[in-house]
């Protein structure tokens, strides 16, 4: 049994109006090993693209995942250590 043919046709994934990913983009002057293109657009529609190897894309995804987890942890700590005590003080002031 033979392996299926390797697919190298361009594929676009529109994540949001500001973010899209292109697999197997036209090289555009980039080395052939860069097979993932991440496209960012700002609110004015200006687009910026970066080309990544699969390893670089995995490192970026891992770094973003870790950053978001750390951010959410800090937000929870902020809520517990700062906002909840302030809410209690505000309730005491309005009650008294």
N, C-alpha and C positions, 0 to 999 in steps of 0.2 A: 504494500500500500504506500503510495507516494504522498509526500506532504503537500498541502494546498499551496497554490501560488502565493507568493509574497505580495501583499497589497501596498503599493506606494503611491496611490492616487491621493491628491490633495483632499483633506477633510477639514471642515471648519466647524467649530463649536462656539456658538454665541452664548456666552454665559449671562451677560447683561449688556445694556447699551454702552457701558464703559469698558467691558472686558470680553475678549474673544481669544480663542486658541486655534492655531492652524497647524495641523500635522502635515508633514511633507510639503512645506511651502516651496514655491519657486525660489531658487537660491538667492537671487538678488545680491550677488557678490559675496555671499556667505559660504563657508566651507560646506561640502556635501554631507558632513557628519551632523551638522546642525539641522535636526529634523523637526523641531518644535519651535513655533513662533508664537509669542505671547503679545497680543495687541492691547494697548491701553488707550482710552480716549478720555480727554477731560471734558468738562461741561461745555466748552466752546467747540468741541468736535475735533480738536487737534489730536492726532494719533501718534503714539510712540510705540515702537515694536522692539522686542528683544528676541534674539535667537538663542536657543538652548539645546544642548545635547540631552538625551534622556537622563543621564546621571545628574546633570545640573538641574533639570526640571524636578527630579525627585528630591534633591537637596533643598531647592526652593520651597517645594510643597511641605517638606518636613519642617523647615524653618518657620514657615507661615503657621503651620499647625501648632508648633510649640509656642510661638508668639501669641496666638489667639488664646491658647489655654492659660498662659501666664497672665494675659490681660484680663480674662474672665475671673481668674483667681483673685487678682488684685481688686477688681471691681467688687467681688464678694467681700473681701477684707475691708474695703473702703466703706461698703454699706454697713457692715457689722461694727466697725470700730469708730466711724465718724457719723454716718447718717442716723443710725438708730439712736445713739445717745442724744444727738441734737433734736430728734423728734420727741424724745421723752422730755427734754428740757422745755421744748415749745409747748407740749401738752400741759406741763406743770404751770407754765406761765399763763396759759389761757384759762386753766382751771382755777388759778388762785388769784 
